[in-house]
Amino acid sequence: MKSYLNAVKAVIWKDLTAEWRTRENLTAMLVFALLTVLIFNFALELDIQAQESLSAGILWVTFVFAGTIGLNRSMASEKDRGCLDGLLLAPVDRSVIYFGKVIGNMIFMLLVELIILPIYSFLFTVPVFQPGFLLVVFLGSFGYVAVGTLLATMVIQVRTRDILLPILLFPLTLPVVIAAVKASQGFLEFLPVAEVSTWLNLLIVYDLIFIAVAFMVFDYVVEE
Amino acid sequence: MTDKPRLLTYLDFLTVVVLLIAIWLVFFYAPVEVMMGAVQKVFYFHVATAWVGMLGFLASAYAGIAYLRKSDLRWDVIGYAAIEISLVFFLVAIIMGSIWARPIWNTWWTWDPRLTTAAIVELIFAAYLLLRQGVDDPERRARFGAIYAIFGSISVPLTFISIRLLRTIHPVVIGNAEAAAQGGFNMDDPMKIAFFFSLAAFSVFFTDLLWHRIRLGNLREELGKLRIKAYAEED
């Protein structure tokens, strides 16, 4: 178990180091997310009512789009530089690579969210810094990244890879996005916890199911 | 393999016969519904095509699991065939539903759980086909297709639940209707006969098409093998 965790840590560390050297991926995600939030804010500027009712949706659209960029890049760089073959040769369980990549992608996603959330809160005047809201952000991003990492690993081996990831990913992650939007909206409107908890439960169920299934099928994705 | 099985020919005939009977039952045997009028007739084939679409979707998920366990390409042919056919049936169900919804709900489309789920299933089917197109190696194509079909079959019920939690206006004709449902009605006996007969007829239709499509898939694979052999002999 300890060696397993060490191997996962090694994959995460590799991703973080590689990213730190270029900072390409993170910058691209961040600038894209920033642009999305700004464009929405600008487009809805005059309609305060729409802004209030849409703000949770806008936040998740931003995260989902930025996430797609990050996921695509994070796996594409593995493939382009032949790094994936090296990883596969390592004498560890294949699921190590999956979990390492998921946590690595999750860290990037959370970093982007950490910077976007204050700006979003500032532009849309919404109280985002509540524990419940942050939990929703975490759970929603996790479900999205868990499915996204698996599909990204698949997509890099396909001819039409750059355009395919969102097409495959969006319909599958719809439950997570709906639940995340509803739950964050609930927290922003200070609804009683009982009304939000259904959505939180749905998020947790989705996360658990998909991480389990992805763990089971990841071997088949990287099989040569 | 190359000859068409006799049973399949019988099934072709049976399909034509049951479909004709179903059409007759729907248009001449079942009474016109009092409130909605003739447009209610859409219901019989709408439910039947949607049912067949779901059947194919489940079949593909099952074939996906079977392929991953056995790595037998025959399961891949089955899964692919089921999805291709279901894509068309589901589209027909959606279009027929819209035709009914326009006069009854006063709109072509609304984001109700069933409608949304149907739309998402179509998108997943389409994505599945796109995914397959991008992979040349048959084994890899089969593996990726299987995984995506399994993921889809898990995600779709969750989509349904999540939107059901939001709201619904879709009528539930079989089982308990919800208070908010609009356009519901009670079936009398001739309606029930027409309805269940159409369900059965479309199931036969689906089986027939699936069988043909699987045969086509197998033949295509054989053709590919023959081609490779012919090229090898030329060189």
Chai-1 contact restraints between the chains, C-beta under 6 A:
chainA,res_idxA,chainB,res_idxB,connection_type,confidence,min_distance_angstrom,max_distance_angstrom,comment,restraint_id
A,M154,B,F144,contact,1.0,0.0,6.0,A-B,restraint_1
A,V158,B,G134,contact,1.0,0.0,6.0,A-B,restraint_2
A,V158,B,V135,contact,1.0,0.0,6.0,A-B,restraint_3
A,R159,B,G134,contact,1.0,0.0,6.0,A-B,restraint_4
A,T160,B,G134,contact,1.0,0.0,6.0,A-B,restraint_5
A,I167,B,A127,contact,1.0,0.0,6.0,A-B,restraint_6
A,L168,B,A127,contact,1.0,0.0,6.0,A-B,restraint_7
A,P171,B,I120,contact,1.0,0.0,6.0,A-B,restraint_8
A,P171,B,L123,contact,1.0,0.0,6.0,A-B,restraint_9
A,P171,B,I124,contact,1.0,0.0,6.0,A-B,restraint_10
A,L172,B,F151,contact,1.0,0.0,6.0,A-B,restraint_11
A,L172,B,S155,contact,1.0,0.0,6.0,A-B,restraint_12
A,L174,B,I120,contact,1.0,0.0,6.0,A-B,restraint_13
A,L174,B,T159,contact,1.0,0.0,6.0,A-B,restraint_14
A,P175,B,L158,contact,1.0,0.0,6.0,A-B,restraint_15
A,P175,B,T159,contact,1.0,0.0,6.0,A-B,restraint_16
A,P175,B,S162,contact,1.0,0.0,6.0,A-B,restraint_17
A,I178,B,S162,contact,1.0,0.0,6.0,A-B,restraint_18
A,A179,B,S162,contact,1.0,0.0,6.0,A-B,restraint_19
A,L202,B,S162,contact,1.0,0.0,6.0,A-B,restraint_20
A,Y206,B,L158,contact,1.0,0.0,6.0,A-B,restraint_21
A,V217,B,I147,contact,1.0,0.0,6.0,A-B,restraint_22
A,Y220,B,L68,contact,1.0,0.0,6.0,A-B,restraint_23
A,Y220,B,R143,contact,1.0,0.0,6.0,A-B,restraint_24
